[in-house]
Amino acid sequence: MTETAVAPLEAEIEIAAPPARVWELLSDLRQMPRWSDQTWKVFARGEITEGTSMLNLNRLGWRVWPTSARVVDFEPERRVAFRVRENRTVWSFDLTPTASGTRVVHRREAPQGISGISTGLTKVALGGVPAFTRALQQGMRQTLSRVKADAEG
């Protein structure tokens, strides 16, 4: 299987709320459709913690596709991360206390590269890798803005 190396994607925001409040929102990954336009639905088996399996329904315009994921890191009030099985990307939220609240860094990494199958499908069905990457980056910023509004509201 061919692997495609990709640079990490990252967005960050400062939220005027304590880490406990931000964690309360982000640690339940089933809530992601509230903030992410690309995440349509998240089904998780049991409580969200390290090792929890999830089925995600994603969308971009009229296109809908499923992915499966597993929570690979779960440190209360600090970090939650999950690995998508189909393309091996790791999505994470890192929380750091600040003088005025919480800094949140949202990241997508592919430490083992993205599978050739996933890259090929992105080219054929999702507008190509550059366009899809731009959409992901924009979506990450939008997700953080919506989390901020919820946490501060």
N, C-alpha and C positions, 0 to 999 in steps of 0.2 A: 504494500500500500504506500503510495506516495505521500509524503508529508510536506506541508507548505508552512514555512516560517512566517510569522506575522509579529509585528510590533504590538506591545500592550496598548490598550486603549484605557484612558483614565479621565475622570472628571471629579472635581471636588467642590465642596460648598461648606460654608460656615453656617451653623444653625444655632439660633439663640434659644437653646433648650439644653438641659443637662443630658449627658450620655444615657442615663436610665430611660428618659422619655424617648429619645431617638431609637434606642435599642428595642423598646417596647413595640415600636412600629416595624423596624427592619427585620427583627428576628423571626417574625411570622411571615415567611416567604410566600404563603398563600395570599397575602395582601398585595403582592406585586402588581396585579392588574389595576389597582387603584392609581398607581403612579406611572407605569410603563405602558405606552401605547402598543408596544410589540408583544407584550405578554397578555394573552387573552384570558387564560385560566391556569391555575396551578392546583394540582391534586397531590397531597402529601399523605404518606402512610404514617399515621400517628403524629405525635408531638414533633415539632421541628427541633432537631438536635443533631450532633455529628452522627453520620451514618443514615439519616433519614433519606428514603427514596422519594422522588417526585416525578410526576408526569406533567409536562407543561404543554399547553397549546399556545402557539405563537401565531402572529399575523402581521402581514405587511400589505396594506391595501386589501385586495380580494384574495390574496394568498394566505393559506393557513397550513401550518405544519406542526407535528408533535415532536417533542424532544423528551428524553428521560435524563434525570440528573440525580446526583447524590450529594448531600451536604458533607463536605470534606473538612470543614473547620467551623467551630462554634464556640467562641469565647465570649460569654456574657458581657455586654456593654463594651466590647472591644472589636469583635470580628465575626462575620458570618460569610462563608464561601461555599459555593457548590460547583461541581464539575459536570458538564454536559457530556453524556456518553457519546453521542453521535459525532461530535467534532473535537472533543477533549478540551474545550475551553474551560477555564475556571473564572467564574464571576464572583466578585467579592465586594463587601462593604466593610471598611475599616473606620472605626470611631476613635477619635482622640479628644480628650477633654481640653478645653481652652478657657481663657479667662472669661469669655462671654458666652460659653456654651459648648458646642461640639463641632469639631471638624470631621466631615465624612468624605472619605475617598472611595469612589466607585470605580472598580477596575475589571477589565477583561484581559486575561492572559492566556497564552497558549504555549506553555513551557515545552510541550512535546510536539509542537506544530499542529496544524489543522489537517485533518485527513483530506486526501485528494478527492474522495467522494463528496465530502461536504463542500469543498471549494468548487468542484464541478457543478454541483447542484445550485450553489450560490450564483455562479455564472449564468446558468440556464434559467433558473426560476426566480431569482431575487434581484435581478438588474445588474449583476456583476459584482465582483469583490470591492472595487473602489466605491461604488455607489452604496452598497450595503454597509460598508465600513463607515461611511459618512453618516448614514442613517442611524447606525448603532451609537456613534459618538454623540450625535444630536439627541438621541433617545436617552442616553445616560445623563446628560445635562438636564433634560426635562424631568426625568425620574427624580433627580436630586432636588430640583426646584419644588416638585410636588410633595416630596417627603418634608422638606423645609416648611412648606405652608401648613401641612398637617401637624407637624411637631410644634410649631410656633402658634398655631390657631387655638 
